[in-house]
């Protein structure tokens, strides 16, 4: 294999190209972003520079940190193309026109080093056409890498190699995309639309057709094709609004012109007059004047929906979608529901699943590739074959047959067997030749789901479990609803510590879920508040403090491995870990003030300790206190792991894993690396400013209050926080111990939790998911 | 002998002294009801109860109602009493002035209801049902219906009914069959049979307005397909006088255990003209509006009978001479001492007394919430009042009627053999009080409402309206050395309630049967704690009044003694309830159905 990828070039600074460049930069790798020279103006790099500038303002942000943005070097293809020689991978993301792409490749071939991979981000053009006319050397270095939008957040990467593509080059790109860029690579064949868009477009087309044909309202259609089918709740019409209605005719044209004549897509590819009219009138979805849904600002931001029959907008009505089992993931119950719901569900789901099944082996080698593509590219909860398993392959085949529809080969092969099964603790999938193969995880990929197949937990209760993940390492997992933290979690931690200390080497705190933990179980807490169970609440606070400190001072290393949200108590447990191996997508923060409380599980002291030790801080007790006050009183949350480092939620030597699938493995390695000579940290002592510091923080908060940025009650909450952070009635000459700070924290928490306005904030958060600014 | 004198002093205590700090405030809208005015109303109501209604209680029970040629005749004297009652404005007491009511605060009105129920429970149903009907019409009917019917119903000129139950369905109203067919003029034709209709037919008013649950032709199955209709006995003419008969006929009157002077009818509706009240298929909502007000009133019925039973028992215990006191002769001039000297008779009398005072105090608190719900201007106060009412309605209904019936039984016991003889008058209380535990949702249903709906609603928010004041009271008074034992008793019972609440919420989520198995004990536990809280507050007030040299020392001393008795001899039931709840459903559900 040639040298590893140390610099990347992205050509084409549109949304996709720029986003891909940003993700390369997020991986800490320098990237050259080139686009054409604009026809007007003197700045020849304006297009690429403009793209970077725009990304710095985009939400959700393509960049994970400001430092990442600095790794992007901009330029144009007239003046800077020779810099491609510095790069190990060139990603072409220019307009979908064969002639332009081919022209660019010809120029690239002249400047690039041999062994530098060139890949196209095309979503429609076959590889064979792209490399037509190029040298064999170029063909060896060429492949298709199809990213999904937005490249930072969508985990799927479809890779297509041609007959001439060098395996080493492809492996190098794949390795980089996987480990550095965090993508899950699915290998697709060189067929139109590859996997995800081919099935996704079919699904969308079926959904649109059936809603028009069966006379369903847009709301009802989405209420059926969304959550009940395991797709995002936007359903089909909502999704089309999101991606742009005007994209549909393009996709359709592209697929109809490239798919084989006998592909079932031709039979369903239709244009609907209403949709044509909407596009013509500028109703292209969220980016346009509105789509199937819109907010009517003339009617007081009234939510409206288009009537598919009349083409008129009317007030949105919450549709009475599937109920009972059919709403909760029982697909058989869903498609067998009598009436329009079941009819629609069958039309969309039955058709899509049959189509997906027909694509093996033409578009993908195996069912795993197709399932992964749909889960990661379209955010489906389950892939087509996982869904078929829930319906029953034999049942599906029989129903297709009874309706005179062709039964795909792989369904016949399956018979009444499932596509997935677990054999001796290993998950297997059915192959086209009728045998089962193990699902092989790439080296460095580990999941608790796999661990669970192989054994039983060491400890388990209603809210947490402890697993043996091999090599003497254990994993503490939260298992409650939304991974909420409660007394049971604390109980399990307390039980786990002596067990791990006596029989194992280390612990990681990890869950497979999208979000590590959004913090304490507020529903439980509010119930306790409502029944005035103050002593129970105090016990819960004290118990959490004790459990977390127990982890901190345990005689073995504890490594936190968070991904997604780590808020409140979920943030605090990480602050107590010896080290963190974080997924790059980490949204971490102490958000208690938002619900009228203060961190109660030791977060205050841990943050103070970090900032006091930070070399960035001026001397004296006040700067660190002020910094923590600012972060916590505003309930600030990191927008990436990189940002969490800037906020000191992570320490400088904490590590980041880009690929979600590799997080547990990396955390385990990190834990093992800490085992030899492990000594717990020493308990910190704090010198805190006391009353005078509290006054100073109060004045700072008052400024926000006067500007209208803080409410009256924010002042009450921030004063309680200030009391904790400044050490209560401490004096500079006193040393405040960790335990004393915990007591202050507990007292402040207990004071606030009884306040009606804090209670109102918690209730509002639970009922609406949004903070109440009272 | 049926003895009754309205407990005005205790009522005034509850209205003016006990709940002043409960956060429901002094309502500006009700300021016109000065303490003097309130006391005057109570005294007048007492007179009506004692002088007009009480004398008809036993005669009404003996005579009962009669169905003759399709017409129901109420017992002798009822018509005259009703006329007097209506002319005195008592029907309109608590209704909205907009419709001719007097807008009396519920805090006062519920006391007058208690008096009427003490004096004559059967009679109370005639104006009581009308009042329930006006509540639903006011909240849900069209303006046209309101304008036409409300003034006449509020004044008591016309009476009202609630027609829910059918021969095959009571608690499970989703099964009901009465049909309503829309007509071109916007009215409906109703056909079907209803049973157990209180005041369904009688001779007290020239017209009767039935509120009837029925199904529209396109109605979905179950409770979501039920609509509410207004169906007059006689279709009114344009001038408002009763016109032609509307196809509502009485098939029979029920022969009941008690409440004999109240006409409980089987009604047939035969193409009777009616009008929709509220939205199609939303009848249950409207019915619940009416039912919820009614449920508190039914609780008050229990209290009313309990008070009358207590007073009748006291009279007898002082009058009846049997045996000698264990601590020495108390009535040396008589052949024996009055039985009130005996501890076990005292036990019964004190139990009844404590039940009555406890319920009255709790009822007074809930009534203040009813006023705050209607009149409070601060949305937080209003919300808290609504929450408190929602939570306490099942407690008031079930607890008061359970205890009222228990008091009636105790009265029979105090009378001994004579109590079992009709002539004594007290067995009537036991028979009359029995129904209050059943109608408007059986007490078992109330308990399910409490644990299944009220407890989990909004993550326990309703509970806060009750648990927080109790918790704060305990914290505020824990240091009071003199009352420490009482506060500790309250704290223990409250702790048991908190624990049970947590347990039921948790277990019930996984297994609804666990919640169902705990429901009745839990409701009782909450009721016991609520009364304990009221008694502790009362005791503190009484102590301060006595220390301040109140002229009313007798009343306050008695209040202290009753409170102490409650804590010593009744509150321990909380522990029993707690243990029963803790035991769970296992033994309750263990037997196979076949083993029964």
Interface residues (C-beta under 8 A of the other chain):
Chain A: X523 X526 X527 X528 X529 X530 X531 X532 X533 X534 X536 X756 X759 X763 X766 X767
Chain B: X380 X458 X459 X460 X461 X463 X464 X467 X468 X470 X471 X498 X501 X502 X505
